[in-house]
Every structure is written in structure tokens, then in C-alpha cells.
Amino acid sequence: DAGVTQSPTHLIKTRGQQVTLRCSPISGHKSVSWYQQVLGQGPQFIFQYYEKEERGRGNFPDRFSARQFPNYSSELNVNALLLGDSALYLCASSRETGWGQPQHFGDGTRLSIL
Amino acid sequence: DQQVKQNSPSLSVQEGRISILNCDYTNSMFDYFLWYKKYPAEGPTFLISISSIKDKNEDGRFTVFLNKSAKHLSLHIVPSQPGDSAVYFCAASINNNDMRFGAGTRLTVKP
């Protein structure tokens, strides 16, 4: 089975622009989470979606939004980009929520803001 | 606030010996703990997990120990192999939501 796929792999934007990142979970996985990883740190939780509903939100500004579609794929949107938004954005999926359901990660989208 | 901490940024071990990676957490509500391995240019790969009702979980060469009273988690790799060289992240969550990661420990296994 294919793993978690994310697109695009790399993206360059300028300050003030908007960006949409896409994620396809592992087949059969209903939960998708988004993380931001900056150099030298671990991933930071942004959102979790399950069955198209938001189940959790990390400490990120309202410029960050996400949604999950009926096929369980997901999009992360970031508006009014800042230089500090430059990071690796990771998507992870799990079959269900709840413990005992490890999240499996894609290889991420590298976003650079100029 | 950093609820999950990995205080050792790096660890170097000889091939065949044991690697011990440590992790401390502050939130006693965490009920699910995981270890991930990350190679450059790849996403984190799930290694092993443990729920808060257990104190040990084994999977082949990998064993995770949980000490709830000390709020401490460790990953043992025995025997260590050069292919284990990577960055290891400790993570913790409440009901598998809002997963918090440590900053990672870079493990180098020397031949």
C-alpha cells in the first residue's frame, strides 16, 4: 500500500501570499494531522481531522486553516505568509483516533518564504 | 511550553552495543507515547509505542520503557547497527491527539 503522500514537495512563496498544501492518507486511514517542523526542533502540532471534523488544534494563528474531504484527503492553507512560516510541513495519518493507533508520516512539503 | 524534552542532542555508540535514548515529559495526562526515527529528506518513521498502562514494550531490537512516576521514557536498541544512525524523536499524546514531540536526538552508530 502507498504511504502518506504530500504535494508539492517543495514550494517557494513571498511574504503576504497564500499557500495550499495537500495530503493523501494511507488507504483506510480516517484521521489526518498536520505538523510544522523548523530546523533543529521536533514537529509541532497544527491540526487533527477525523471523519472531516476538526478534532484538535495547536497553538497556531488563525492564518492557518485546514479541511478534510470525504475521501479523507486533506488540505492545509496558510494565508498572509510570514518569513517565520518557512518550515517543513508534515502530514500524518492514522486508521482511527485514540491510543494504539500510531500516526504515519509523509515526507513533507518544504515551504520557503522569501 | 515544552512538555516533551530530549536533553541529549546527540549520542554516539559502537556497533553491536546498546543505544539508550532518553525522554522526559511534564504532562501527567499523556496516555500514549511513541518513538519515531527520521532520516534526512524523509518524514518520521514510526518505530514503537507504549500506552500509559504498561511499563515496557518490545519489538525486535527495540524496547521502550515507561516510568510514570519519574515521567521518563527511554528507547533501548540492542544490538545497535550502523543503519540505526538517524534522528530519534520521542512523542506523547492524550488519546492520540495533539501529539507533542521532543527536539530529537541524533544517534550515530560507528562500525
Interface residues (C-beta under 8 A of the other chain):
Chain A: V4 S31 S33 Y35 G40 Q41 G42 P43 Q44 F45 Q48 R55 G56 G58 L90 A92 S94 T97 G98 W99 G100 Q101 P102 Q103 H104 F105 G106 D107 G108
Chain B: V4 Q6 D31 Y32 L34 Y36 A41 E42 G43 P44 T45 F46 S49 S51 F89 A91 S93 N95 N96 N97 D98 M99 R100 F101 G102 A103 G104
